[in-house]
Amino acid sequence: MQDVFARGLAPPDLVVITLYALVVIGLGLWAGRKQATGTDFFLASRDSTWPVIGFALLASNISSATLIGLAGNAYANGIAVYNYEWMATVVLVFFCLFFLPFILRSQVYTMPEFLERRYSPGVRKYFSALTIFLSVVVDKAATLYGGALMLTLILPTIPLPVMVLVVAALSGIYTIVGGLKAVLYTEVVQAVILLSASAVLSWFAFAKAGGWANVMANIPEERMSLIMPLSDPHMPWLGLLTGVPILGFYFWCTNQFMVQRVMSAKNVDHGRWGSLFAGLLKLPVLFLMVLPGSAAVLLYPNLPNPDLVYPTLMFDLLPTGLLGLVVAGFLAAIMSATASTFNSAATLATMDFIKPAFPALDGKALVRVGRLATLAMVAVAVVVAPMIEKFGSVWTYLQSMLSYTSPPIVAVFLAGLFWKRANARGAGFAIVAGLAVGITLFVQVNVLNLFTLNFLYVAPILLAICAVALVYGSLTGAGPSAQQTSGLMWTRAHWQAESASLANTPAWANYRVQSAILLAMTAVIVIWFW
């Protein structure tokens, strides 16, 4: 297998990759050249349109860890890993229907700031710290590790930690200088390159494996099904119904580094259209990024590590020139996801910790602090990334960590959105209960190995415990003030008022019609691969 990677990159490939890097960094620096205020640096002046938001959400989501993880899981376990992708579409529709308007109208900089208005400063601080930890130490460290892992196959003489540093530097340059606007501009370009490169690789993989019909006929039926039996150790159908939506809600509806793109929208309509456009872009992921891993089962039945599937396909199948394009697409996935997270984590650190502590800081000072915070986030991720090698699969590392940490936040957001009686005391109870039980379960299952528990069951168990704690805490304390609920909760009256305002809206511009069509398209794919 080493012979595959010994081929290396030809001069035309290096030219394509170099041009890509120069264009993206140059575009990012140009786009973010004028950053005078916190709104400019952290929210791109709140002037983003729906295509930019949609492409940016996709580019932020599809990291190097995702590319490696989707193909690798399809190779090792079957296409059920795609359930995370189509479920994202469903979650984004929920986000647009019930949550997005209140976030945008509140004019907050961060999701923790939204929680402070609904609950208390303490809840804000906890969620902000947790999000920074998950974004930098869990998510982006994994992205840097996955990207560096592939690049070390190209340049095997360079140590993994050095390659991690190089990858981080590429995406950190324009993020530190240009803020969110630089990230958004570059993510549009990177999303197009990423989709194009994935389409090229998918076509070559199926062609080499004998075509679509041959792959479908020769891969065992159970490995080509999305809905798995309860006995499946990776994604039983009950885990799909209970665990995956919880992880999806955390990631798409509450995670700062995803929602920050929506916060930059010029208005609610563009925020909704952009979110639904991102959901539409998630549907072809099955054909572009998952099924090539299935084709690889026929091409390379004895790979020692599933994480090698994606780079093996690249170096074994692609001709010179196209290999450079796909490597550039892989770099696009690394840089876009990494840059977006660094910017969002810096936003949290600056707006949730530095600004409250030093309220006299003006716009330019906040921008300087944001740049320093971004640099600090880059440094932390660079240190942590090489350690992920000890955890095995990148994808398993990501999803299992979220299962143990995100349910308390999901409970707090959902209760705050739909239950008027939810208060700061209840939110505190939910956080403490979720943290205590989550740590206990993690140690017993993953450290002491006292019993086995699928991580997709961990999430709903923790969510149920947090919900009980939240209800008990809320009912045993004073109710929230009108200021803590007004304009921050979904109500039937809001739905009815919105229905009246949409009565004269053309169907093509009505987000509810768009949502229904998107859900129907999702259902077709799920039924097709049931």
C-alpha positions in Angstrom: 0.0 0.0 0.0 2.9 2.3 0.6 3.6 2.1 -3.2 0.3 4.0 -3.7 1.6 7.0 -1.8 5.2 6.7 -3.0 3.9 8.1 -6.3 3.8 11.6 -4.8 2.7 14.8 -6.5 3.8 15.7 -10.0 4.7 19.4 -10.9 1.3 20.1 -12.4 -0.3 18.9 -9.1 1.9 21.2 -7.1 1.1 24.1 -9.3 -2.7 23.6 -8.8 -2.2 23.3 -5.0 0.0 26.3 -4.8 -2.4 28.5 -6.9 -5.2 27.4 -4.7 -3.4 28.3 -1.5 -2.3 31.7 -2.8 -5.8 32.5 -4.1 -7.6 31.6 -0.9 -5.1 33.3 1.4 -5.1 36.4 -0.9 -8.9 36.5 -1.1 -9.2 36.2 2.7 -6.7 39.0 3.3 -8.5 41.2 0.8 -12.0 40.5 2.1 -11.0 41.3 5.7 -8.8 44.3 5.1 -11.1 46.7 6.9 -12.1 45.5 10.3 -12.9 48.5 12.5 -15.6 47.2 14.8 -16.5 44.0 16.7 -19.5 43.5 14.3 -17.2 43.7 11.3 -14.6 41.2 12.7 -16.9 38.7 14.4 -20.2 38.9 12.3 -19.0 40.1 8.9 -21.0 43.4 9.4 -24.3 41.4 9.5 -24.6 41.7 5.8 -24.3 38.1 4.4 -26.6 36.8 1.8 -28.1 33.3 1.6 -25.7 31.7 -1.0 -22.7 32.8 1.1 -24.3 31.4 4.3 -25.2 28.1 2.6 -21.8 27.5 1.1 -20.1 28.6 4.3 -22.1 26.2 6.5 -21.2 23.3 4.2 -17.5 24.3 4.0 -17.4 24.7 7.8 -19.0 21.3 8.3 -17.1 19.2 5.8 -13.7 19.1 7.4 -10.8 16.8 6.6 -12.0 14.6 9.5 -15.4 14.4 7.8 -13.9 13.4 4.4 -11.7 10.7 6.0 -14.4 9.6 8.5 -17.3 9.3 6.0 -15.4 7.2 3.5 -13.6 5.2 6.2 -16.8 4.3 8.0 -18.5 3.4 4.8 -15.6 1.1 4.1 -15.5 -0.5 7.5 -19.2 -0.5 8.6 -21.4 0.5 5.7 -23.2 3.6 4.5 -25.2 4.1 7.8 -22.7 6.8 8.6 -24.7 9.0 6.1 -27.5 9.1 8.6 -25.6 12.0 10.2 -25.8 13.9 6.9 -29.5 13.6 6.1 -30.5 14.1 9.7 -28.6 17.4 9.4 -31.1 18.5 6.8 -34.1 17.7 9.1 -32.4 19.5 12.0 -31.8 22.6 9.8 -35.5 22.7 8.9 -36.3 22.6 12.6 -33.8 25.3 13.2 -35.5 27.6 10.5 -39.0 26.9 11.8 -38.5 27.4 15.5 -35.2 28.9 16.5 -33.5 31.1 13.9 -35.8 34.1 14.1 -35.2 34.6 17.8 -31.5 34.4 17.5 -31.3 37.0 14.7 -33.7 39.4 16.2 -31.9 39.3 19.6 -28.8 40.8 17.8 -26.5 38.7 20.0 -22.8 38.0 19.0 -22.7 34.5 20.5 -25.0 31.7 21.4 -23.9 31.8 25.0 -25.0 35.5 25.0 -28.5 34.3 24.0 -28.5 31.9 27.0 -27.6 34.7 29.3 -30.7 36.7 28.2 -32.9 33.7 28.7 -31.3 32.4 31.9 -28.2 34.0 33.6 -24.6 35.0 33.2 -23.4 31.8 34.8 -25.1 29.6 32.2 -23.5 31.8 29.5 -20.0 31.3 30.9 -20.4 27.6 31.2 -21.7 27.1 27.7 -19.1 29.4 26.2 -16.2 27.6 27.9 -17.7 24.2 26.9 -18.0 25.3 23.3 -14.5 26.6 23.1 -13.2 23.3 24.5 -15.2 21.2 22.1 -14.5 23.4 19.1 -10.7 23.7 19.6 -9.7 20.6 21.6 -12.2 18.1 20.1 -13.4 19.2 16.7 -10.6 21.3 15.2 -7.8 19.2 16.7 -9.3 16.3 14.9 -9.5 18.3 11.7 -5.9 19.2 11.9 -4.9 15.6 12.7 -6.9 14.2 9.8 -5.4 16.8 7.4 -1.9 16.3 8.6 -2.3 12.5 8.5 -3.0 12.6 4.7 -0.3 15.2 4.1 2.3 13.0 5.8 1.5 10.3 3.3 2.5 12.7 0.6 5.6 13.9 2.5 6.5 11.0 4.8 9.8 12.5 5.9 8.0 15.4 7.7 6.8 14.5 11.3 3.1 14.7 12.1 3.4 17.6 14.6 5.2 19.7 12.1 2.6 19.0 9.4 -0.1 20.0 11.9 1.6 23.3 12.5 1.8 24.0 8.7 -1.9 23.2 8.2 -2.9 25.5 11.1 -0.7 28.3 9.8 -2.3 28.2 6.4 -5.8 28.8 7.7 -4.7 30.9 10.7 -3.2 33.7 8.6 -6.3 35.2 7.0 -8.5 34.3 10.0 -6.4 36.3 12.4 -6.3 39.3 10.0 -9.7 39.3 8.4 -12.2 37.8 10.9 -15.5 36.3 9.8 -15.8 38.2 6.5 -12.5 36.7 5.4 -13.6 33.3 6.5 -17.0 33.6 4.6 -15.5 34.8 1.4 -12.9 32.0 1.3 -15.5 29.4 2.3 -17.6 30.0 -0.8 -14.6 29.3 -3.0 -13.6 26.3 -0.8 -17.1 24.8 -0.9 -17.1 24.9 -4.7 -13.7 23.3 -4.9 -14.6 20.7 -2.3 -17.8 19.6 -4.1 -16.0 19.5 -7.4 -13.1 17.5 -6.1 -15.4 15.1 -4.4 -17.4 14.6 -7.6 -14.2 13.8 -9.5 -13.0 11.3 -6.9 -16.4 9.6 -6.7 -16.6 9.2 -10.5 -13.1 7.6 -10.7 -13.8 5.3 -7.8 -17.0 3.9 -9.3 -15.4 3.7 -12.8 -12.5 1.7 -11.4 -14.9 -0.6 -9.3 -16.9 -1.5 -12.4 -19.6 1.1 -12.3 -22.6 1.8 -10.1 -24.4 -1.5 -10.8 -21.4 -3.6 -10.1 -20.8 -1.9 -6.7 -24.4 -2.2 -5.7 -24.4 -5.9 -6.7 -21.2 -6.9 -4.9 -21.4 -5.1 -1.6 -23.4 -7.0 1.0 -27.0 -5.6 1.3 -26.7 -4.9 5.0 -23.7 -2.6 4.3 -25.7 -0.6 1.8 -28.6 0.1 4.1 -29.2 3.3 6.2 -31.5 1.6 8.7 -29.7 -0.9 10.8 -31.0 -3.5 13.2 -30.9 -3.0 17.0 -28.0 -5.5 17.1 -25.8 -3.2 15.0 -22.8 -2.0 17.1 -22.3 1.2 15.2 -25.7 2.7 14.4 -28.8 0.7 15.6 -32.1 2.2 14.4 -33.0 3.2 18.0 -29.8 5.2 18.3 -30.5 6.8 14.9 -33.9 8.0 16.2 -32.7 9.1 19.7 -29.0 9.9 19.6 -28.3 11.4 16.1 -30.9 14.1 16.4 -29.5 15.3 19.7 -26.0 15.5 18.3 -27.4 17.2 15.2 -29.3 19.8 17.2 -26.2 20.7 19.3 -24.0 21.0 16.2 -26.4 22.9 13.8 -28.6 24.9 16.2 -26.4 25.8 19.2 -22.7 25.4 18.1 -21.2 28.9 17.7 -18.9 28.0 14.8 -21.9 26.9 12.7 -24.6 29.4 13.9 -22.2 32.3 13.6 -22.6 32.1 9.8 -26.3 32.5 10.2 -25.9 35.4 12.7 -24.1 37.3 9.9 -27.2 37.2 7.7 -28.6 40.6 6.5 -32.1 39.6 7.6 -34.2 36.6 8.8 -35.1 35.5 5.2 -31.5 35.3 4.1 -30.6 33.4 7.3 -33.4 30.9 6.6 -32.7 30.5 2.9 -29.0 30.0 3.6 -29.6 27.4 6.2 -32.0 25.4 3.9 -29.5 25.8 1.1 -26.9 24.2 3.3 -29.4 21.3 4.0 -29.8 20.8 0.3 -26.0 20.7 -0.2 -25.8 17.9 2.4 -28.0 15.5 0.4 -25.4 14.7 -2.4 -22.8 13.9 0.3 -24.0 10.2 0.1 -22.9 10.0 -3.5 -19.8 12.2 -3.3 -18.2 11.3 0.0 -19.8 8.1 1.5 -20.4 5.7 -1.4 -16.8 6.0 -2.7 -15.8 4.3 0.6 -18.1 1.4 -0.4 -16.5 1.2 -3.9 -13.2 1.0 -2.1 -14.3 -2.3 -0.5 -14.0 -3.9 -3.9 -10.8 -2.1 -4.8 -8.8 -2.4 -1.6 -10.3 -5.2 0.6 -7.4 -5.3 3.0 -6.6 -1.8 4.1 -5.0 -1.8 7.6 -6.8 1.4 8.7 -10.2 2.7 7.4 -8.9 6.2 7.7 -6.6 5.5 4.8 -9.5 5.0 2.3 -9.9 8.5 1.1 -6.1 9.2 0.6 -5.7 5.8 -1.1 -8.5 6.5 -3.6 -6.9 9.9 -4.4 -3.3 8.6 -5.0 -4.2 5.4 -6.7 -7.0 6.5 -9.1 -6.5 10.1 -10.1 -4.3 11.3 -13.0 -1.8 14.1 -12.7 -3.5 17.4 -12.5 -6.8 16.1 -11.2 -4.9 14.7 -8.2 -3.8 18.3 -7.5 -7.4 19.5 -7.7 -8.6 16.9 -5.2 -5.7 17.5 -2.9 -6.6 21.2 -3.1 -10.2 20.2 -2.3 -8.9 18.3 0.8 -6.9 21.4 1.8 -10.1 23.4 1.3 -11.9 21.2 3.8 -9.1 21.6 6.3 -8.7 25.3 5.9 -12.4 26.3 5.8 -13.4 24.2 8.8 -10.3 25.2 10.8 -10.6 28.9 10.0 -14.3 29.0 10.9 -13.7 27.4 14.3 -10.8 29.5 15.2 -12.8 32.7 14.4 -15.8 31.4 16.3 -13.8 30.3 19.4 -12.1 33.7 19.4 -15.5 35.4 19.2 -16.6 33.4 22.3 -13.5 34.2 24.2 -13.6 37.9 23.4 -17.4 38.6 23.7 -18.2 36.2 26.6 -15.1 36.6 28.8 -12.9 39.6 27.8 -15.6 42.2 27.0 -17.6 41.6 30.2 -14.4 41.8 32.2 -13.2 45.0 30.4 -16.4 46.8 29.2 -14.5 50.0 28.3 -12.7 48.3 25.3 -13.7 50.0 22.1 -14.2 48.3 18.7 -10.6 48.4 17.5 -9.4 47.0 20.9 -11.9 44.1 20.6 -10.6 43.3 17.1 -7.0 43.2 18.5 -8.2 41.0 21.4 -10.0 38.8 18.9 -6.8 38.3 16.8 -4.8 37.4 19.9 -7.5 35.0 20.9 -7.5 33.4 17.5 -3.7 32.9 17.7 -4.2 31.3 21.1 -6.8 28.9 19.7 -4.5 27.9 16.9 -1.7 27.1 19.4 -3.9 24.9 21.6 -5.2 22.9 18.6 -1.7 22.4 17.3 -0.6 20.9 20.6 -3.6 18.6 21.0 -4.0 17.4 17.4 -1.1 14.8 17.5 -2.6 13.2 20.6 -5.7 12.0 18.6 -3.6 9.3 17.1 -4.2 7.3 20.3 -8.0 7.3 19.9 -8.3 5.2 16.7 -10.9 6.4 14.3 -11.2 10.2 13.9 -15.0 10.0 13.3 -15.6 7.9 16.5 -13.5 10.3 18.5 -15.7 13.2 17.3 -19.1 11.7 17.8 -18.5 9.9 21.1 -17.1 13.1 22.7 -20.1 15.1 21.7 -22.4 12.4 23.1 -21.0 12.8 26.6 -20.8 16.6 26.6 -23.6 18.1 24.5 -26.9 16.8 26.1 -27.0 19.4 28.9 -26.8 22.2 26.5 -29.5 20.7 24.2 -31.8 20.4 27.2 -31.2 24.0 28.3 -31.8 25.4 24.8 -34.9 23.3 24.1 -36.5 24.1 27.4 -35.7 27.8 27.1 -37.2 27.8 23.6 -40.5 26.0 24.4 -41.1 26.1 28.2 -41.9 29.4 29.7 -41.3 28.2 33.3 -37.6 27.2 32.6 -35.3 29.4 34.7 -31.7 29.8 35.6 -31.9 27.5 38.6 -33.3 24.7 36.4 -30.6 25.3 33.8 -27.9 25.1 36.5 -29.4 21.8 37.8 -29.3 20.4 34.3 -25.7 21.4 33.7 -24.5 20.0 37.0 -26.4 16.7 36.5 -25.3 16.3 32.9 -21.7 17.1 33.7 -21.6 14.7 36.7 -23.3 11.8 35.0 -21.5 12.4 31.7 -18.1 12.2 33.3 -19.1 9.1 35.4 -20.4 7.3 32.3 -17.3 8.2 30.2 -14.9 6.9 32.9 -16.9 3.7 33.4 -17.4 2.9 29.7 -14.2 4.2 28.1 -11.6 4.1 30.9 -12.5 1.3 33.3 -14.4 -0.7 30.7 -17.0 -1.8 33.3 -19.7 -2.2 30.6 -20.4 -1.4 27.0 -22.8 1.4 26.0 -23.2 2.7 22.4 -22.5 6.4 22.4 -25.7 7.0 20.5 -27.6 5.8 23.6 -25.4 7.9 25.9 -26.9 11.1 24.4 -30.6 10.4 25.0 -29.9 9.0 28.5 -28.0 12.1 29.5 -30.7 14.3 27.9 -33.4 12.6 29.9 -31.5 13.0 33.1 -30.8 16.7 32.3 -34.5 17.3 31.5 -35.6 15.9 34.8 -33.1 18.0 36.7 -34.1 21.1 34.7 -37.8 20.6 35.4 -37.2 20.0 39.1 -34.8 23.0 39.5 -37.2 25.3 37.6 -40.3 24.3 39.6 -38.5 24.7 42.9 -37.4 28.2 42.2 -38.9 31.5 41.2 -40.2 31.8 37.6 -38.2 33.8 35.0 -39.0 37.5 34.5 -40.9 38.7 31.5 -37.6 40.2 30.1 -36.1 36.7 30.1 -38.9 35.2 28.0 -40.3 38.0 25.8 -39.0 37.7 22.2 -36.8 34.7 23.1 -39.3 31.9 22.9 -41.4 30.3 20.2 -45.1 30.7 20.8 -48.2 29.8 18.9 -49.0 33.5 18.5 -45.6 34.0 16.7 -46.5 31.1 14.3 -49.9 32.6 13.5 -48.4 36.1 12.9 -45.8 34.6 10.7 -48.4 32.6 8.8 -50.3 35.8 8.1 -47.1 37.6 6.8 -46.3 34.6 4.5 -49.8 34.6 3.0 -48.8 36.8 0.1 -45.3 35.5 -0.3 -44.6 33.6 -3.6 -44.1 29.9 -3.1 -40.5 30.0 -4.3 -39.6 32.5 -1.6 -41.6 30.9 1.2 -39.3 29.1 3.5 -42.0 26.8 4.7 -42.6 25.5 1.1 -38.8 25.2 0.7 -38.6 23.2 3.9 -41.4 20.8 2.8 -39.7 20.2 -0.5 -36.3 19.6 1.2 -37.8 17.1 3.6 -39.5 15.3 0.7 -36.2 15.0 -1.1 -34.5 13.7 2.1 -37.3 11.1 2.5 -36.7 9.9 -1.1 -33.0 9.2 -0.4 -33.7 7.5 2.9 -36.4 5.2 1.4 -34.2 4.5 -1.6 -31.4 3.1 0.7 -33.6 1.8 3.5 
